[in-house]
Amino acid sequence: MEETADPTFDRVDIKILRALQSEGRLTNAELAARVNVSAATCHRRTQRLFEEGYITGVRAEIAPAAVALGALVMVGVVLDRSTP
């Protein structure tokens, strides 16, 4: 991710984004410690990143086998006779 010329988006914001991208379940206190800012500053900046659209959501990745979800895939192929 490149730094932008936008003065409201700085290195701390980039550190927050990188930390959350790699480990989205960090508590605010853990995140603040990782990016070397106070918990209040971290919370304020994280909220701003959500509000300004830099962070659009937090998701859970589910293991299909663990919750007994299988996958059925049907593939159809149509070939044109003129295709070599």
HUZI-V346388 format. One record per backbone hydrogen bond with DSSP energy under -0.5 kcal/mol. NH is the residue of the N-H (numbers start at 1). CO is the residue of the C=O. If there is no record, write none. Layout:
nh:NH co:CO
nh:NH co:CO
This chain:
nh:9 co:6
nh:10 co:8
nh:14 co:10
nh:15 co:11
nh:16 co:12
nh:17 co:13
nh:18 co:14
nh:19 co:15
nh:20 co:16
nh:21 co:17
nh:22 co:18
nh:23 co:19
nh:26 co:23
nh:31 co:27
nh:32 co:28
nh:33 co:29
nh:34 co:30
nh:35 co:31
nh:36 co:32
nh:36 co:33
nh:37 co:32
nh:42 co:38
nh:43 co:39
nh:44 co:40
nh:45 co:41
nh:46 co:42
nh:47 co:43
nh:48 co:44
nh:49 co:45
nh:50 co:46
nh:51 co:47
nh:52 co:48
nh:53 co:50
nh:54 co:49
nh:55 co:49
nh:56 co:54
nh:62 co:60
nh:64 co:62
nh:66 co:63
nh:67 co:63
nh:67 co:64
nh:68 co:65
nh:69 co:64
nh:70 co:68
nh:73 co:71
nh:75 co:73
nh:79 co:77
nh:83 co:80
